[in-house]
């Protein structure tokens, strides 16, 4: 009998998924925000922001589309505006009984298509749409996959067109009704079937995308780029379980993650994106807190194991029964051991672990056929440790990476992190050491599992600092052949509490995603978060499209002799001007500790400081609680405009208080906070509909609010305003958001801010005007490196720019600083020399 635990918080965050992709493919396309958001946050794509497309004798428009289903599904797929006076629209409504698609001009429907007419149509089903306008024969044709319909259409007002998908701001034909859809591969042909434009909608700039034929720019409003799913982790689900240290298993056949404790089993289905829960009718899981769970794909059962018991505990989903009746808690011997289930010979293998102040180097092998454990000591090949990553390489070979332990196994005898890779035969236990890299300056340990990419001969694992409580998971891609790795994707917030925390990594073939699971136990409960990133994961620079510029010098070649003299004159003046700018740049050092703070200011970037109306620093007047309360309200107000709910505010600041106590504490500290911020200036804390927000007046400066507004303005501009860009650089150069405040609720804000700054500034470097100003390029590069000091592409750009300005010594110093940071963080020496490094540009 299935039941749902009413006393458990289950929050499921659903994201659009595209299923059935191969490992090597990348998502592409543009997803359109629809009625789930307000009009000004919906998505639009303008293919003709600068000039119209000439279509004198007709044209063909081709693209792929996928429709999703929401509460409101009506909207305009595209709108063609001819000669600023006539429109051709393609309208969609997946829930309409009258039509699925309708081709409309003015108030007249030209062609209607019902869903039954499209073979195998369903939600999230890719369709190829072709619209052909034949001026000679006064015909318009609509093709959707194998279906074709035609209609008479006569007009003399389609000699040039503007073309929009989704939302558009055309002065005459504006539209905000957007269907929930994804578009990719937009092609435009002329009347002779010659391809003129091709927008793949794969790589992109921040809010622009360029066609592959003529580099024609398209502008996007509020984009959701599908390829970004390869860069950004998405929180898929959160489950709060009223037990500590649940056991976790992954069913790779069906893409399901199981969390079990006592009689309770929770299931997250990555394909359906659902959470379910079951209570066993009989028996329960082994009460071994250090052991993880396994899924036996041969029998379709969950397996719980106890090293002190030769009988496995198996859960049968048909009978809803565990085979184990023993409820006695077992003292852990092998905390954070690594595990692997060999389905071919039905055997379980574990390695390493920690218990009784000892690190272990034992391989524990259990045969389901013989029903017995066998213990093998391999300390002569692999030093005792725990927190290592284990994964299947193929042909009975396992990969084992890293961990934390000591050569003797004794906790008191120089325990340290390991950064070595081994290949272990699962049958013979023969060990082959593949490589070992130098210890990085920032030590890290790993997820319980690693995922092998056979096509690239690499593997992925999640790495995090085991010296900090508030840390983050980074996805690392390692070479199997040599000690090299790179960081891919963004980060995941993680709380490391040693034996009370756990993280793991899985590959879900059904959704072509990597799944990350984090679990942290506290106060007799476990907070579990599930994240996904599209496979294979990428770096931010891998998805950014470079702005190409067509060469036009040949059109002006004949002017060179005429212009040569004035050019030489102005070149000399420009050189003098650039020289002065370069010297000013080289003498400029951005120092946040010495930066002049404005009166009436709230400063969250680089540090937390509050300055009153007289210019006095009053940060010391704020307690930890009043500081966090102010930060919470400001961050949520900037994020959503609504603020933070009273309930969430109380749960974060007073998690151990009951409702009445939390309310009393909130009222007391809110009164104190309101008195304190009066000294800052015109800032008001407002409670409306149980949401707390901050109304920051014009005379109060908040660096975080300002930079977020500036980034939003610049993203909407077709041509960036250099003054606004400079302001963004100055604020971004202050550094991280609240680096000295370490709170779990803050991690997502920090990560989002850093990613947004890097993404925005990197995209601005594609702009022609900005690229032509080397000093501006240098300042943008410095701002990015404030947030990611080992960004290779940005460092290459900075070095190349300095070198081209004749500042070779400074370029060399920049390289040396990068190489030092790289070695400290990565643990290996950077492979390229200075000369090799500077030859490459962004």
N, C-alpha and C positions, 0 to 999 in steps of 0.2 A: 504494500500500500504506500503510495507516494503522498508526502505531506510537505508543506512549505512552513518553515520556521517563522512564525509571526514576530518573534522577538529578535530576529536577526536583520541587520541592515543589509539589503541587497541593492546595489546601485549598478545598473548596466548602461554603459555609454555606447550607443550604436553608431557605427560609421559605415558608409557605403563601401562594399567590398566587391571586387571583380574576381570571379572564381575561375579556376581552370587554366592558370598560366604555367608555362614551363619554367624551370629554374633559371634559365639564362635570360628570360625576357624582362623588359621593363614596362611598367605601366606608363601609358601616355594618354593625354587628353585633358580636357578642362571640365571640371564638375561645376555645375551652376547652382548657387544658392537660390532657393525658391521662396515659397510662402512661409517656410519655417523661420524666416528672419524678416525684419522690417524692410520697407522698400529701398532705403538707402544702403542696405547691406547686401542686396541681391547682386547677382553676377551678370555682367555684360561684356561682350567682346565686340569691339569696333574694328573692322578690317580696313576701314578707309578714314583714319583720323586726319590725314594730311591732304590727300587728294583722292578723287573718285577713280573708279575703274571704268575704262572706256569699253563700251559694249555696243558699238554702232550697229553691227549686223546680228547680234545675238550672243549668247553665252551658255556655258554649262557649269552648274554648281554641283559639286559632289562632296559628301562628307559622311562620316559614320556617327551614329547616335545610339544612345542607350537611355531608356526612360526608366525612372524609378517611381515608386508610388508613395504618396503622402496623403494628408487630409485634403489638401487642395492641389490639384494636378493640372489645372488649365494654365496655358501660357503660350508665348510666341517663341518658337524655335529660332526663326530668323525673320528679319524684315529687310526687304530690298526697297530702297527709295530711288526711283528713277527721275533724273532731271529735277530733283527737289519738288516733284509734283504728283507722282503716282507711286503707290506702294504695292508690293507683292509680299504677302505674309504666309508663313507656314505655322499653323497653330496645332497644338497637341493637347490631348486630355485622355490619359490612360484609363480613366474611370467612366468616360462618357459612353452611353449606349448608342449615340447617334454617329460618332466618328472617333477614330484614333488620331488621324491627321486630317487637316483641312488646308487647302491652298486657296488663299483669299486675295482679292484685289478690291480696294475700297470697301464697299458693303456687299460685295458679291462673292460667293463661293464658287471657285472654278472646279476644284476636284476634292472629293472626300474619300477617305480610306478608312474602313472599319478594321478592327483588330483581327476579325475572323478571316479577312482576306490575305493576311500575311502568314505564311506558313511557319508554324512552331513559335508564334509570337508569345512572349512572356516578359515579365519585368526583368530588368537588367540584361536584356537580349540585344546584342549588337545588330544593328541594321545599317545597310548602306543606302543613303538617299541620294538621288540624282534628279536635279531640276534642269530642264533644257528649255531655253527660250529661243524659238526659231522665228526670227522676224520675217524672213522671206515668205514663209507659209502661214504666218500669223497663228502659230501653235505654241502651246506650253505643255511640256510633258513632265510627269512626276513618276519616278521609278523608286520602288522600295524593295530591295532584294530582287526577287523574280517578278514582282508585280509591276505592271505598267499601266498608267492612265494618261489620257490626253484631253486637252480642252482648247477650243478656239480662244485666241487672245490677241486682239489687235490694239496696238498703241504706237505712238511716235515719240514716246517720252521715256525711252529706255536706252538712249545713246550713251549715257554715263550713269553709274549707280554708286550709291552708298550701301554698304552691307553690314548689318548688325546681327549678332546672335544674343538672345536673351534681352536683358535690360539695355535700353539705349536712351540717350539724351538729345536726340535730334530735335531741333527747334520746332518742327512742324509735326513730326511723326514719333514723338517720344513714347516710351512704353516701360512699364514696371512689372507687368505680368510675366513671370518666368516659370516655365515648367521645371520640375526636378529632373535634370538630364545631365548626361556627360557627352561631350562632342570631341571628336578627334579627326585628323587627316582631312582638312578642308582643302579642296582643290578647285581651281577656277580655270576653265578652258575658254578660248575664243570660239568664234563661229566655225573655224576650220579645225576644231578639235586639237589645237595646239595648247599645251599646258603653259599657263601664264603665271600662276601663283600656287604655292603649296605650303600651307601651314600644318605641320605635323602635330603641333601642340604637345611637344615632348620637352625638350630643353626650352628655357624661357629666361627672360630677365624678370625683375621684380613684378612689374605690371605691364610688361610688353612681351611680344613674341614676334619673331621675324620669319617671313616665308623663305623657302629654300631656293627659289628661282631668282627673284630680283631683290631679295632682302627688304621686302616691303614690310613696314612696321604695322603691327596691330596693337591696340591699346585694350587692356583688360581692367575691368572694375571688379573689385572684391573677388579675385581669382582663387580657386582651389585646384592647383595643378596636381594631376594624378601622379606624376613622377616624384613629387615631393613626398609621397608615401614611402619612398625608398630612403628618405633622409630623416623623416620625423617619426618618432615613436608616438603611437596613439594609445591613450588609456582606453581599453575596451570594457573593462569591468572591475568593480570593487566588491569584495565580499568580506564582511566582518563575521567571523565564526566565534561562538562563545566557548572556545577551547584553546588551550595553548598548544603550540607545536603540532599542527596537523601534518599528516603524511600525504605526499603529493606524487601523482603519477600522470604520465601522458600516454594517450592512445593514439599513436601515429597513423593508424589505419582510418580512423574516423575524425581525427582532429579534436579530441576531447581531453580536457584536463580534469583530474579527479582530486578532491581534497577530502580526506577521511580522518575521523577521530571518534573513538568509541563506536557507537552504532550509527553515527551520522555520516552521510556521504553527499558531497556537493559536486556538481558537474558544471563545467563551463564548456559549451559547444562553440568552437571557433568558426564553424561553417554557418550554423544558424544564429550565432551570437546570442545565445540564451543561457540562463542559469537555472538549474534544477536542483532539487534536493531529495534525498531518500533516507528513510530510517530502516535499518536492518530489522527483519522480523525475528531473527535468531542470531545469537553469537555477536561478536564484535572484533574489531581489529586488534592486533597485538598492541599493548600499551608500552611501546618502546619509543621513547621520544627522539632518539637519535637516528632511527631508521626511516628511510624513505620508502614510498610505495612503488609497486611495479604493476604494469598491465601486461598480461600474457595474451598475445594476439592469437595464439593457437587455441586456447580454450575460451577466450573472451572474458576472463575473470581477472579481478584485482588480486594481487598477491602482497600480503604483509608478512614480514619475516622477523625472526628473533634468533640471534646467533646462538642462544642457549637452548634452542628447541629445534629438533629435527623435523618437526611438522610445520608446514607453512599454513598460514591463515588465508583462505581463499574466499572471495565473495562472488556468489553466483547471482547474476542480474535477473535470471528467470525466477528463482525462488526467493530472492532478496534475503539470502542467509549467508552468514560467515561460518566457516568450518571450525572456528576457534571459539571456545567458551572461557578461556583463561583471561581474566581481567587484571591480574596482578601486574603492578608497575615494575618494569625492569630497569635497573641502574644502567645507564648508557656506557658502553665500552668504546664505541666507534662514532663519536659525534662527527658530522660533516664528512662521512666517507663518500667515495664515489661509487657508482653502481652501473651495471649493464646486464640486460637480460638477453641471452642468446636464444632466439626462438628456434634456431635450427636444431640444437640438441637439448633444448629445454633446460638450460642451466642458468644460474644466477651467479654473477661475479661482482665482488666489491673490493675496493682497494683503499687502504689508508684509514684515517680517522683519528680521533683524540678521545682519551678517557683516562681517569685516574692519574692526571698529570703526565701522561705519556702520549707521544705521537706514534702512530702505528705505520708499519710498512708491510702489513699482512695482506695477502690476497685470500679472501674467503670465497670458496666456490661451493655452490649447492646444486646438486643434481636432482631434478624433479623425478627422474626415473629411479634412482637409488635411495632417494630421501635421506641424504646425509650431507653434512658440512665437512669440507676439507680445508685445512689452513696451510698456507704456504708463505714462508718468510722470504721476501725478495729485497731485503735491506742492503744486500751487497750490490744491487743494481740501482735501486731507487731509495733515497734516504727517507726515513719516517716522516710523515706529514699528514695534514688534512687540508681542506679547502682547495683541493685540486680539481681540474676539469677532466672529464672522461668522455670519449665519443668513439663511434664506430667508423673505422677507415675503410673497411672492406676486406674480403678474403680472410676472415678470422683475425684481422689485425685491429687493435684498439690504439687510439692516441691518448696519452695522458700528459697534461700540462700543468706545471707550476704547483702552488700550494704554500703552506706555511708549516715549518717543523724544525727539527734539528738533526744533526748527523747521528747522534747517539739515541735520539728518541726521547731524551729527558727534557722536560719543560724548562728546567733551570739552566740548561747547558747551551747557551747561545742559540735560541730559536730565531729563525729569520725566514724571509720570503724566498721562494725558489722560482726561477724563471727558465726552466728547462723543459724539453719536449722529448717524450719517449714513445716508441712503438712497441706494443706488447702483444704477443700472440695469445689469443684467448684460449687456445687449446693446450699449447706447450708451456705457456708463460715465459717464453723467451723474450728478453728485453733488449731493445736496441736504442741507444741514446742518439737522437737525431741532432740536437744542438742545445746550447745554453747561451743565454745572453747576459750581458752585464746588468747588475741591479740598477734600476732607474732611481732618480732622486726621490720621486714620489712612489712609494711602494704600493703594490696592489695584489689582491688575491682574486679569486675567480668564481664564476657560477659553477654549479655542480656538474653541468654537462657542457660539452662543446659540440658544434655542428660543423661537419666537414663539407666543403665545396669541392667536389671531385673535379669539376670542369676547370677550376682555377688552381687546383692543388693548394688550397688554403683551408683554414678553419676559423670559425668565429667563436668567441666566448665573451661573457660579460665580466668586466674588471671593475674593481672598486677599492678604495682605500680601506685597509683593515686597521688603521690607526685612528680613525675618526668615527664618531657616532653618526653625525649628519654628513652623508657622503652622496655620491651619485654613481650610477652604473654607466660605464662607457662600453660600447660595442667595438671590440678589436678584431681586425682581420689579420691573422698571422700566416706567413708562408710556412709550409710544411718542410721545405728544403733548407731554409736558412733563417737565422734569428732576426727577422724583420716583421714589422707590423704597422698598420695604419688604423687610425680611428675613423669609423664610418657611422653615419647616423648622428642624432643628437643624444642627449643624456636622459637618464631616468632617475628621479630622486630615490634614495635608499637610506634606510636607517640600519646601521650595522651594530648588532648587539651580540656578536659571537654566536653562542649556541642558541640564542633566542631569535636569530634572524636567518633567512634562507633566500637564495635566489637561484633560478634555473633558466635554461634556454632550450627551446625546442624549434624544430622546423616543421611547419604544417604544410604538407604538399597540397592539400585540398584547397587552400586559400593562397598558396604561394607566399607565405609570410614566416618570419621569425616571431615566435611568441616568447615573451619574457614574463616570468612570474616572480614577484617579491612577496615574502611573508615575514611579518614581524609580530612577535608575541609580547603582550603586555597586559597586566591586570586580568589574568585568566581569560584572555580573548586574543584572537589573531586577526590582524589587518592584512588582507591579501589583495594585491593589485595585479592585473593582467594587462600587458601592453603588446602591441604588434607593430611591426615595421615590414614593409613590402620587401620581398626577396628577389634579387640580391640587394643588400643595403648599399647606399652610396654616400659620398661626401657632398656637402653643399655645392662645392665648385663643380662637381660632376653634372649637376642639373642646370647650371646657369648657361644661358645662350650668349655668345659674344656678339656684339654689335658690329656687323660688317659694313664697310663703306665702299661703294662702287668707285672705281678709279675714273676720274674725269679729266686727268691732266692733258690728254691728247686733244681735247676740245679747245684748250687754251695755249697750245704749244706755240702758235704763231705770235702770241703776245709777249713771249719771253724777252726778246730784244728790247721792246718798248718799255717793259716794266723793270728791266734788270737794274738800272741805276737807282730808282727810288726804293727798290726792294733791298739793295745792299745798304742803303742809308738806314732804312728802318730796321734791318736785321741787326746793325750795330747798336742802335738804340735799344732794341729788344734784348740783346745780349746783356747790355749794361743793366737793364731793368731786372732781368732774370737773375743776374749775378747778385744784385742787391737783395732780391727775394730769397735766394739760396742762403746767403749769409745770415739773413734774418731767421730763416728756418733752422739753420745749424746752431744759432745762438739761443734758440727757443727750447726750453725744457718744461714740459707740462708737469707741474708738481702740485698734486691735490692738497698736500698739507699746507702749502704756502698760497693756495689760491684765495683770492679775495672773495669773501662771502658777502652776499647782498643782505642788507637789512630786510626784515620781514620775509624770511625765506625758510623753506622746508627742504632740506638737502638729504636725499636718499642714495645718491650715486657716489660711490667711492667711500662713503662713510655715512653715519646718521648724525646730522647736526641741525639744530633749530636756532635761528637767529631772530632776536626780537626787533621791534621797530627802531630801536636806538643803535642797532648793530652789535648788540651784546649776545654772546653765545650762552643760551639758557638750557642747553641739552642736559646739563647736570641736574636741573630741577625736575626732570621727568624720571619716574621710576621705570623699571622693566615692564610693568603691566601697562602704565599709561603710554609708554613708547610703542609697545606692540599694538595697543588698541588704536592709536592714531595711524600707525602704518597699515594695519588691516583695513581700516575704513578708507584710507586714501587709495591703496592699491586696488581694492574692489571697485571703488567709484570710477577710477580711471579705466579699469578693465571693461565694466559693463554699464556704467552710467547710473546704475541703480544702487550700488553699494553692497553691503554684506548683511545677511539676515541676522536678526537678534539671536536666533537659535545657534547659528554657526559661530557667531562671535563668542557666545557663552561656552560652546563646546570646545573651542580652541583655547580660550583663556582660563576657563575653570572646568576642566574635564572631569574632575573628581567631585564636583559639587552637585547637589540636587537642584531642582528647578528654582526653589525659593532662595536658596543660598546663592546660586549663580545670579539671580536677579538682584539681590541685595548688593553683591559685590560689583555687579555691572553699574548699578545706579551710583554707588559711591565713587568708583573710578571715573565714570563719565562726568560727574560733577567736577572732580579734580582736573580732568583733562580740559574741560571747557574753560575753567579759570586760567589754566596755563596758556592755552593757545590764544587767549585774548591779548597777551603780550606780543604775540607774533604779528597780528594784524587782522585783516578782514577774512577770517575763516570761520565757517559755521558748521557744526555737526548736527545733522538733521535726521530725525526718526520719522519715516513715512511708510505706512503699511508694513511695519515690523522690519524695515530695512534701514540700516544706518549708512548715510552718505556724507561726503565732505563737500561743502560749497566753498571753493577757494576763490576769493575775490581777486580783482585785477592787480591790486597793490601787493599781493603776496606771491612770491616766486617759489615754485616747486619744480626742481630740476627734472624729476621723473615724469610729472604731468606734462611739462613743456616738451621734452624730447619725444614722448609718445605722440603728442599732437603734431609736432613738426614732421615726424616720420609719416604720419597719416596724410598730411598735406602734400609732402613731396611725392608720395606714392601715387597720388591722384593727378599730379601734374604731368603733362606730356613732355615738357621741357623743364628740368629741375631749376628752381630758383637758387642761384649760387649763394645768396645771403642766407637762405634757409638751410642749405647744405652745410655752410660754415657753422651755423648755430648747432646743428646736429653733431658735427665733428667735435665742437667744444664740449658739449654735454656728454657725448659718448666717451670722450677722452678722460672723463672723471673716473671711469672704471666700472667695476661690477655694481649691481644693485645690492645694497646693504650687506657687504661682504662679512662684516663682523657680527651680524645677527644670524644665528644658526637655529632655525626652527623648521620643523617638517612642513608646515603649511606654506612656508616661504619658498621652498625649493622650486615649485612649478613657476612662480613669478620670476625667480632668478633665471631659470633656464629659458623661459619665453623671451625675457628681455635681452639676454645675451644673443640668442639666436636671431631675434628681430634686428638688432643692431648690426650684426655681422652680415645678415642677408641684405639689409637695406644698403649699407655702405658698399658691399661687394657689387651689388647691382648698379649703383651710381658710377662705379669705375668703368662701366660699359658705355657711358654717355660720351659723345664726341667732344663736347665742350670741356668736360671735366678731364678727359684723357689728354687734352691739349695743354692743360695747365699742370706742369710737373710738380709745382709746390703744393697745389691742392691734392694731387695724387699722393704725395708724401704724407700730408696731414691725414688723409683718409686711411692710408696704410697704417700709420701709427695708431689711429683710433681702433682699427680692427685688431691689431696686434696687442692692444691693451686687453682684449677679451679672448684672444687665441694666439698666444705667443709663438706657436709652432705651426702656423698656417704657412705652408710652403709656397703656395701661389702668390700670396700677398707679400711675403718676404722677397720672393724673386722679383716681383714688380718694384718694390722699394729699392732693391739693389740695382736693378737695371736702370731705374730713374736716376739714382745718385750717380751711377757710372756714366750715364749719358750727359749729366751736368758737369762732368769732370771731377767729381768728388770721389775719387777711387779709394782713398783711405777710409772715408766714412762708409762706403759700400762694403769694404772688407770688414770693418768693425761690425756692421749690421749682420754680415754672414756669420762672423765668429760668435756673436751673441745668440743668433738663431741656433747654430750648431751646439752651443752650450746648453740652451734650453731643451733642444731636441734630445740630447744625450741624457740630461737630467730626468726628462719625462719618459722617454721611450726605453732608456736603458741600453741603447746601442748608439754607436757613432754614426753620424749622418754620412751616407755613402758618396755623395757628390762633392767634388772639390769646389772651391770658390769660382774658378773659371767656368766649370761646367754649370754651376748654379746660376750664374749671371746671364748665361746665354739664353735662358728661357724667360719668357714673359707671361703675363696673365692671359 
